[in-house]
Amino acid sequence: MQTINTILSQSELKLLENTILKFGRIATFEQISSLFEATEARGSIRRKVALLAKRGWLVRIRKGQYVVITDISTLGSNDLSEYVIAQAIHKDSYISFENALQYHGLFDQLLNTVGSVTAAYARKHIVQKTTYLFSRVKKDLYFGFTQEVVGESYRVNMAEKEKALLDMLYFKTSAYAVSIVLEKLREYKHRLDFKKLQEYAKRYGVGMVRTAGFLLDQAGVDTTELLTYAKRKQNSYNKLTAKASKFDAKWRLYYDPYIIT
């Protein structure tokens, strides 16, 4: 951090260095405060932290939580992975949807939103033009993720490929989501664990089983096991999307013909 000596006072430089050494590059106001002398007034600490934030050495990611900037060339801008920021905002969550697919190399479009799943509560944060969305799921569906190392050795919870696809179908009941999932099922058959995907689908219930089974049929995957499960409930039906109109008797599912072409 020698390049910032001419901008920061020695006490400011020491504060930032000690923050990183003790807490890493993401720290809360309370953690930073603990590095000041016990005699320092709280109001004085707030002013000093606010000044560092104003000058760009601390980037606020939510109330009372900051990224410490170490490179003068990125002053005022978060230079950590968006996955790391998402995990820091809500530690009891895992990254999913298109973001997880992108991490696994199954999605190559530009994203300006980071989508995560949590069993706690839904929330939304915006950090420097990036939107972080946290979707709430019941506790028994909070599974199917692994801990991955990204960036500067930060650990984040990342959905498995199969779980990310199911989360898209569960949370995003739209033609877009269905089309993306079907595209990935067809395009990456050699990289997906269809046995795992079908086992996971059962944990969501019969609605997901019908949806997954129907789409897997379109991708040419054996769905015998899912069909046996789905036949347990023949007195109900589901819809692939809100506007689905054509009925598939095998899966007792209404679907949109144009999606599966």
C-alpha positions, 0 to 999 in steps of 0.5 A: 500500500506504499502508493497511497502514503502521499494521500493518506496520513500515517494514522489513516494508512495504519487504520486501513492496513490494520483493518485488512490485517484483522478483518480482511477487505470487507469490514463493518463500522464496528470492526473499524471502530474497535481499532481506534483508541478507547478514548476516541469519541464515537462521533470522532470515529464516525467523522473519520470513517465518513471522510475515508469513504468520501475520499474513496478509500472505503466503499459502502456496500450497505449500512455500516459495511465497507470495502477497503480500497488498496489500489489508488487506481480503483479509488472510490470503486469496488474492485472485489468480485460481485460474488464476494460482495453478495456473500458479505451482504448476506452471509446466510445465502448462496449465489444462484440463477444466471450468476451461478450458471455463469460461474460454471461456464453455462451462461455468457451474457452480461449481467448487472444483477446478482441473484442469491437464495436465502432461507432468512428473508428477501432483500435488495441492495444496490452497490455502484449500479449492481443490484443484489437480489436475495430471494427467500426460500423455505428451509428445506429447499435451502440446499444444493450449493458448495463453497467456492474460492473466488478473487483474493481467496474469498469463500462464497456459497455457489449453487450447483449447476442443477440447483441453479436451473431448478431455482430459475424454474421455481422463482422465475415462472416466465417464458424467459426462464423456461427458455433459458433452462431448456436451452441449457438442458439441451446444450450442456447435456454432457456437463449436467448430472441429470440424476442429481437434477431429478433427485433435487426436483423431487424435493421441490414437490410434484409441481417441479417434478412435472416441470422438470420432467416435461423439459427433460423430455424435450432435451431427450433425457430419460424421465422414467423415475420422475414420471413414476413420482408425478403419477402419485398425484393425478387429480391436479395439474400445473402450468409451465408459465402463467399464460400456458395454454396447451395441455400435456397429458403425460405430465399434467402440465399446461405449456407454451408450444413456442417455448419448446420449438 
